[in-house]
Each structure stands twice: as structure tokens, then as C-alpha cells.
Amino acid sequence: MAIHIENLQIEQFRGIQQLSVPRLNHINLIAGDNNCGKTSFLEALLLLQNPEQFTNTLQVARMRDRFTMFGGATTYENLLALFPRSANIEETVRMISLRACCNGENIAYSLQGKIRTIMLDTEEQKTLFHSSMPSAYRGKGPVPTECQEFQGEMMVYMGKNQERKKVSFHEYSSVSGRGIANNRFLNMIYLAPCDHLQGRIFNPILKNEAYKNLCVSILQLFDPGITDLLLLKNERTNFPVECVKHKDLGIMSLATYGDGIKKVLSIASGIAQAVDGVLLIDEVETALHSRYYEDIFRFIASACRKFNVQVFITSHSIEAIDAFLSIAEYDTRTEDEDHISVITLKKDLNLFRSYARVLTGRHVFENREQFGFEVRL
């Protein structure tokens, strides 16, 4: 079983403070109330995919704005949102800090700095006016000569190696042209609740014929007539079109199918991309009917085992958690090593701390059956 990230300690990140998970598993189910930090937990893990790259931090900062219509926040605003909000609104020092053990190597990441006011020279203003300036300011005269800037230091400890980098990013800074590392420290794929609506999910699946056939078999739960997945060229636009072959209806665009099939294919594509790495699925139950939970989750567990993928899954649904535990067949199997953990997050607003209760899948399953155990606190 794949356990690439062995433990995690988030000292400060978004709304999470002082959260410790001493032991992570092959399959990690993350439960909890709204606003307890489930998505933030996944984003903290994403900081580990390339901890030495400030660009990676900016990518994590921008993730929640991907589906925002009519603009959204600037990258600078998204960056500041990664830092925990202090009760002291006058405080200017901001800090993110977390630790983990990944593939036997201890990792520590921190980003610390202050907000200050800076001047922009005339030439830089001209450039920003045509590129990075927020839409709200366009057409309203010259760029302000003053703006806010985050200036600080990023520190990364990887085993015995230590790296410190000075970083700065202001309100009108652009992400364009910033380098992206060719090789990730950890291969990590994140699936947002609505990623299945974006399309472009076939390529990773079609690279492996056996895996494609496995994906077709899981789609047949929704429609037994589906026989194949195809990527065809639109003769008018020359763009590829994701299509499904049906034994009765012929070749149909994936767009003609409902969200459930798209969600399953999005998860399948994510597993194919996360080979020998980590898959993060936020709100796995989105677009899925509960009648299909067990079959789909059995597919996820089997495929992740085959491709050496550690998986982290958030869910609001107690039915989804029950279905995941049922595929482990605890009621028929002898007690052996448990590859599922249930991590329940809770936030104490009075003490500014977050807590994680980590239980084995078997313990949760047995207590849910016998005592109506409440996983979600």
C-alpha cells in the first residue's frame, strides 16, 4: 500500500492552527463540519509537491479562484488569504508553517514576512496598466504610485538540506513568466468538487488500454450500453472531442451525458496522473448518487492500490464514509493491517486551535454499527 506522506503537522495555514496528524494511511477519509478546514488540509498537502518553489505556493493560493466568474480576487489577495487571520488586526507579520515526513524524509516549510507600502516607478506603472492591473481600475487613469507588498523569506528543510529564499509580491505583480519546476518533489493531483465540469479528462485514461477498459466497466454501472472511450477530432474546428461509444446509440459526445459519468471519469483520470504519488479528492460525493457509492469507491481503492497512489478524500456525507468502510469488508475479514483511516477535523475558535481525531477504519466501522458512532463530531 502507498503511504508517501507519513504524517503532517500544520502549525499555521489559512484557518488551521496547531493541527497534528501523527499517522497517515493509504486511504485517508477526512470528515468534519463546514469551515473546519477540510479543503485547507488538502491545500496544505499541496504545498509539499514542490516546497522549494514560490511558484507552487502561488498556484495553491489561486486554486479557489478557478471557478470564480467575473474576475475574482487578485493573486496578491489570494496569497494573503493563505496566512491565518490574527485577532490583532494591526499585526503586520504573516506566517505559514507546516512539517511532514514524506517517503522517509523530514520536510519543514515556512513562509514568513510583512506587509509594507512601496512606490511604483513610472515605467513599471505603464507596463502594469496594460497587463496586471485589476479590471476594477482599468480606464480610471494611471496606476496608483503606492501599493501594498508582501516581503519575506521562504525557508525549506528537506532532510539535512536547508534553503532560504527572499520573496516579494505586490498588488500588481504578475504570475506570468514565473518558472515551474520540471520535476515535482511529490507527484500530487488535486480534484476540486467541480473539476469534472471542465472536460479534458480522457488523455491520461487512454494511455493505458487495460485501465481504459477498467474505466469503461465502471461507467457501465450508469449505462450498460457504453462500450468504449474515444478521442475524436472535430472536422470543423480540428479540436479533439471526448466521446463515448454506445452499442445502441453509436458515438456520442461526453457532453451529452450527466455529471455522474463525468465525475467518475475525472476521478479515473486523476488516479492515472497520480501514479506513484498522491491523489486529493475534495467532496468526493459531488454529482454521485449514493446507490453507486460502493462500486465507485471499490474502483478507487483498487486502482489506487494498483498504481501506488495514496489518496486523501474529504466528504460531508456519512453515507459516503459508510460506503468506503463497507468495501473493506471488516465484518467478514480477520483483523489485519487496516489501510483506511478516518480523520475528523474540529476547530476550537476560543483557543485558536484545530484538532484531528484519527481512527482506524475498522474502529469506526464497528462503532458505527454497534453504537451509532458519529464520525463527524
C-alpha positions in Angstrom: 0.0 0.0 0.0 1.1 3.5 -0.8 2.0 5.8 2.1 4.1 8.6 0.6 3.1 11.2 3.2 3.5 9.5 6.6 2.5 12.3 8.9 1.5 16.0 8.9 1.7 18.9 11.3 0.2 22.2 10.3 1.4 25.0 12.7 -0.3 27.8 10.7 -2.1 27.8 7.4 -5.4 29.5 6.5 -7.8 28.8 9.3 -5.8 25.9 10.7 -3.5 26.3 13.6 -1.6 23.7 15.6 -3.1 20.7 13.9 -1.2 17.4 14.2 -1.9 14.1 12.4 0.8 11.7 13.6 0.0 8.8 11.3 -1.5 8.9 7.8 -2.7 5.9 5.8 -3.1 4.6 2.3 -6.7 5.8 2.2 -7.5 8.8 4.4 -11.1 9.9 4.8 -11.4 13.5 6.1 -14.6 14.4 7.8 -15.9 17.4 9.8 -18.3 20.3 9.9 -18.4 23.1 7.4 -15.5 25.5 7.8 -13.5 23.1 9.9 -10.5 23.1 7.4 -11.0 20.0 5.2 -10.2 21.8 2.0 -7.4 23.7 3.7 -6.0 20.4 4.8 -5.7 19.3 1.2 -4.2 22.6 0.2 -1.5 22.3 2.9 -0.6 18.9 1.4 -0.2 20.6 -2.0 2.5 22.8 -0.6 4.6 19.7 -0.3 4.6 18.8 -4.0 7.3 21.5 -4.7 8.1 23.1 -1.3 11.2 24.9 -2.6 9.2 26.7 -5.3 7.5 30.0 -4.5 5.5 29.5 -7.8 4.0 26.4 -6.2 2.8 28.5 -3.2 1.2 31.0 -5.7 -0.5 28.1 -7.5 -2.0 26.8 -4.3 -3.1 30.4 -3.4 -5.0 30.7 -6.7 -6.8 27.4 -6.6 -10.1 28.6 -5.1 -10.5 31.3 -7.7 -10.5 28.8 -10.7 -14.3 28.8 -10.9 -15.0 32.4 -9.9 -16.9 34.3 -12.6 -16.3 37.9 -13.5 -12.8 38.2 -12.2 -12.4 37.3 -8.6 -9.6 38.2 -6.2 -6.1 39.2 -7.4 -3.2 36.8 -6.9 -1.9 39.1 -4.2 -5.2 38.9 -2.3 -5.2 35.1 -2.7 -1.6 34.9 -1.3 -2.5 36.8 1.8 -5.5 34.5 2.3 -3.1 31.6 2.9 -2.0 33.3 6.2 -4.1 32.8 9.3 -6.0 35.8 10.4 -4.9 37.3 13.7 -7.1 38.7 16.3 -4.8 41.7 16.3 -5.7 43.4 13.0 -2.8 45.8 13.4 -0.3 42.9 13.3 1.8 43.0 10.1 3.8 39.8 10.5 2.3 36.9 8.5 3.5 33.3 8.7 2.7 29.9 7.2 4.4 26.8 8.7 4.0 23.1 8.4 6.0 19.9 8.8 5.7 16.4 7.3 7.5 13.2 6.7 7.4 12.2 3.0 8.9 8.9 1.8 11.1 8.7 4.9 12.4 12.3 4.6 11.5 15.0 7.1 10.2 18.2 5.4 9.7 21.6 7.0 8.2 24.5 5.1 7.6 28.1 6.3 6.8 31.4 4.7 7.1 34.5 6.9 7.0 38.2 6.1 5.4 41.6 6.5 3.1 43.8 4.5 4.6 47.2 3.6 3.8 50.1 1.3 6.0 50.6 -1.7 6.3 53.1 -4.6 6.0 52.1 -8.3 8.2 53.9 -10.8 6.7 55.5 -13.9 7.9 52.8 -16.4 6.6 50.0 -14.2 3.2 51.7 -14.0 3.0 51.8 -17.8 3.6 48.1 -18.0 1.2 47.2 -15.2 -1.5 49.5 -16.7 -1.7 47.2 -19.7 -1.2 43.8 -18.1 -1.5 43.1 -14.3 -3.8 45.9 -13.3 -7.1 44.6 -11.8 -10.1 45.2 -14.0 -11.8 47.4 -11.5 -9.0 50.0 -12.0 -8.8 49.9 -15.8 -9.9 53.0 -17.6 -9.7 55.1 -14.4 -6.4 56.9 -15.0 -2.8 55.9 -14.1 -1.9 53.1 -11.7 -1.5 54.4 -8.1 2.1 55.3 -7.3 1.7 53.4 -4.0 0.7 49.8 -3.4 0.9 47.1 -0.7 3.6 44.4 -1.0 4.3 41.2 0.9 8.1 40.9 1.6 9.5 38.0 3.4 11.5 34.8 3.4 10.7 31.2 2.5 12.5 28.5 4.4 12.5 24.8 3.4 14.3 22.0 5.3 14.5 18.7 3.4 16.4 16.1 5.3 19.8 17.6 6.0 19.4 20.3 3.3 18.2 23.8 4.1 17.2 26.5 1.7 16.2 30.1 2.4 14.8 32.4 -0.3 13.8 36.1 -0.2 10.4 36.6 -1.7 8.3 39.6 -2.6 5.0 40.0 -4.2 2.9 43.2 -4.5 -0.7 44.0 -5.5 0.1 44.3 -9.2 2.7 41.5 -9.5 2.2 39.1 -12.4 2.5 35.3 -12.2 3.3 35.3 -16.0 6.8 34.1 -16.7 7.4 32.5 -13.3 9.3 29.3 -13.5 7.7 25.9 -12.8 9.9 23.0 -11.7 10.1 20.2 -14.3 10.2 17.5 -11.6 7.9 17.6 -8.5 9.2 16.5 -5.1 5.9 14.6 -4.8 3.6 13.8 -7.7 0.3 15.2 -6.5 -3.1 15.7 -8.2 -5.9 17.7 -6.7 -9.6 17.3 -7.8 -11.9 20.1 -6.8 -15.6 19.3 -6.4 -16.4 20.8 -9.8 -13.4 19.7 -11.8 -15.4 17.1 -13.7 -17.2 20.0 -15.5 -14.1 21.3 -17.2 -13.5 18.4 -19.6 -10.1 17.4 -20.9 -10.0 14.2 -18.8 -9.5 11.4 -21.4 -5.8 11.6 -22.3 -4.4 10.0 -19.1 -7.0 7.2 -19.3 -6.4 6.4 -23.0 -2.7 5.9 -22.5 -3.3 2.5 -20.8 -5.6 0.1 -22.6 -6.2 -2.1 -19.6 -7.0 0.9 -17.4 -9.3 2.3 -20.1 -11.3 -1.0 -20.1 -11.5 -0.8 -16.3 -12.9 2.7 -16.6 -15.5 1.6 -19.2 -16.6 -1.2 -16.8 -17.3 1.3 -14.0 -19.2 3.5 -16.4 -21.4 0.6 -17.3 -22.9 1.0 -13.8 -24.6 4.1 -15.1 -25.3 2.9 -18.7 -24.7 -0.8 -19.6 -24.6 0.2 -23.3 -21.2 2.1 -23.0 -18.5 0.0 -24.8 -15.6 2.4 -25.3 -14.0 5.8 -24.8 -12.8 7.7 -27.8 -10.9 11.0 -28.5 -12.0 12.2 -32.0 -11.1 15.3 -34.0 -13.9 17.8 -34.8 -13.5 18.3 -38.6 -14.7 21.9 -38.4 -12.5 23.1 -35.5 -9.7 20.5 -35.5 -10.1 20.3 -31.7 -10.3 16.9 -30.0 -13.8 15.9 -28.7 -14.2 13.4 -25.9 -16.7 10.8 -27.0 -18.4 7.7 -25.6 -19.2 4.7 -27.9 -22.6 3.2 -27.2 -23.7 -0.2 -28.6 -27.2 1.1 -29.4 -26.8 4.9 -29.8 -23.4 4.9 -31.6 -20.8 7.5 -30.9 -21.9 10.3 -28.6 -20.1 13.3 -27.1 -19.3 13.1 -23.4 -21.1 16.4 -23.1 -24.4 14.7 -23.7 -24.0 12.6 -20.5 -24.8 13.7 -16.9 -22.4 14.8 -14.2 -22.2 11.4 -12.6 -20.3 9.8 -15.5 -18.1 12.9 -15.9 -17.3 12.7 -12.1 -16.2 9.1 -12.3 -14.0 9.8 -15.4 -12.5 12.8 -13.7 -11.5 10.6 -10.7 -10.2 7.9 -13.0 -8.1 10.5 -14.9 -6.8 11.8 -11.6 -5.7 8.3 -10.5 -3.9 7.8 -13.8 -2.0 11.1 -13.4 -1.1 10.4 -9.7 0.9 7.2 -10.4 3.4 6.6 -7.6 2.1 9.8 -5.9 -0.8 11.3 -4.0 -4.4 12.0 -5.1 -6.5 14.6 -3.3 -10.3 14.4 -3.9 -12.4 17.3 -2.4 -16.0 16.4 -1.7 -16.0 13.0 -3.4 -19.8 12.6 -3.3 -20.4 15.7 -5.5 -22.6 14.6 -8.5 -22.7 10.9 -7.4 -25.8 9.1 -6.3 -25.5 7.1 -3.1 -26.6 3.9 -4.8 -23.3 3.8 -6.8 -21.0 4.7 -3.8 -19.8 1.2 -3.0 -18.9 0.2 -6.6 -17.2 3.5 -7.3 -15.2 3.5 -4.1 -14.2 -0.1 -4.7 -12.9 1.1 -8.1 -11.0 4.0 -6.4 -9.4 1.7 -3.8 -8.4 -1.0 -6.4 -7.0 1.5 -8.9 -5.0 3.4 -6.2 -3.6 0.2 -5.0 -2.6 -0.9 -8.5 -0.9 2.4 -9.4 0.7 3.0 -6.0 -1.4 6.1 -5.2 -2.0 7.4 -1.7 -5.4 9.1 -1.5 -7.0 11.8 0.7 -10.7 12.3 0.4 -12.9 14.9 2.0 -16.6 14.3 2.5 -19.7 15.9 4.1 -21.6 12.6 3.6 -21.8 10.0 6.4 -23.3 7.7 3.7 -20.1 8.1 1.6 -17.9 7.3 4.6 -20.0 4.2 5.5 -19.8 3.0 1.9 -16.0 3.4 1.9 -15.7 1.4 5.1 -18.1 -1.3 3.8 -15.7 -2.1 0.8 -13.0 -3.1 3.4 -15.3 -6.0 4.4 -14.4 -5.7 8.1 -17.4 -7.9 9.1 -16.0 -10.9 7.1 -12.3 -10.4 7.2 -10.0 -11.3 10.1 -8.3 -8.4 11.9 -5.2 -7.5 10.0 -3.5 -4.3 8.9 -6.0 -1.6 8.3 -5.4 0.6 5.2 -8.2 3.1 5.9 -8.1 6.0 8.4 -10.9 8.4 9.3 -9.6 11.8 10.2 -12.2 14.1 11.8 -11.3 17.8 12.0 -12.6 20.2 14.6 -11.8 23.8 15.2 -11.8 25.5 18.6 -12.5 29.2 17.9 -11.8 30.2 21.5 -8.3 28.7 21.7 -7.4 29.3 18.0 -6.5 25.6 17.6 -7.6 22.8 15.3 -7.9 19.2 16.3 -7.7 16.0 14.4 -9.2 12.7 15.7 -7.6 9.8 13.8 -9.3 6.4 14.0 -8.8 3.2 12.0 -11.4 2.3 9.5 -12.2 -0.9 11.4 -12.8 1.0 14.7 -15.2 3.5 13.0 -17.0 0.7 11.2 -17.6 -1.4 14.3 -18.7 1.6 16.4 -21.0 2.9 13.7 -22.7 -0.5 13.5 -23.0 -1.1 17.3 -23.4 2.3 18.9 -24.4 4.7 16.1 -20.9 6.3 16.3 -20.9 9.9 15.0 -17.9 10.2 12.7 -18.5 13.9 12.0 -18.3 15.0 15.7 
